[in-house]
């Protein structure tokens, strides 16, 4: 066979190898910088982290919860907002209002004071602080703060409404009605204005007119339990128990996460002498909100009227511990101990009742019982 000795294998250019190495090196660099390939060979690509929630999303969520009557969830959303934006006075203001609506006035005062500290010239902040102070029984300061709110913004309906409520609690009926009617005139669609006009009328004994205003407030915001409770309370005074219970059941349906509806329904049953059924509902209130002091007080009273003093005592004590320092709770707690023959404890509570009202006949009778 003839072999051509002139054939030579082609030599590849060194430049070609250099280009190939450069491409490979570039790919490795991209893998290193753009992924976590070299961190874990078994799981080279980590998932993309979820985007951080924005402040606007929490605000939208809080407003939606309030519209649905989910006050606890709304309060939690505003709490998150205050952590994300500690200078946001509006978040503290709403947080205070929601906490108060759930029956924790002392806690609401702290949030409201923070809102006022951040923006002292905002009438809305002053108005919410006035509401919280009033609901905590601090009427003198509440009036001063409410007047400041009205001075800052004479056209703020809620400021007039809260001022009306404090005047009613102080027994200044003329000024209470003037301010309540001014609130409604300024904003006929304000839930607070109609609710507080109802409250003023209720305190003046105009129960049917009060019911109309409470029901108007319920129409404006059907998911707020305390407007139904206001109407039901007035039906109770009129002896219309079925109508009252219907309103309290509406309160529970509107906001099943709030304790006030169960508490009102339970107390209505107790007033009808259906104490056992009442106790069931009052215990539901405590299940929903273990810090709802009014339900503990009502449970104490329920056991007291059944002469079950052993069960009444811890409920009265828990109500007082949670800040509900009612004259009635003091002397009835003292009487419970007195009836059980424990006058050492009885005298302590009876004397605390006399500090509130030196003429409390029940407390004086309890001390006489122990003296004998």
Secondary structure, DSSP 8 states (H G I E B T S, - for coil): ----TT-------HHHHHHHHHHHHHHHHHHHHHS-TTT-TTS-S---------HHHHHHHHHHHHHTT-HHHHHHHHHHHHHH-TT-HHHHHHHHHHHHHTT-HHHHHHHHHHHHHH-TT-HHHHHHHHHHHHHTT-HHHHHHHHHHHHHH-TT-HHHHHHHHHHHHHHT-HHHHHHHHHHHHHH-TT-HHHHHHHHHHHHHTT-HHHHHHHHHHHHHH-TT-HHHHHHHHHHHHHTT-HHHHHHHHHHHHHH-TT-HHHHHHHHHHHHHTT-HHHHHHHHHHHHHH-TT-HHHHHHHHHHHHHTT-HHHHHHHHHHHHHTT---HHHHHHHHHHHHHTT-HHHHHHHHHHHHHH-TT-HHHHHHHHHHH-
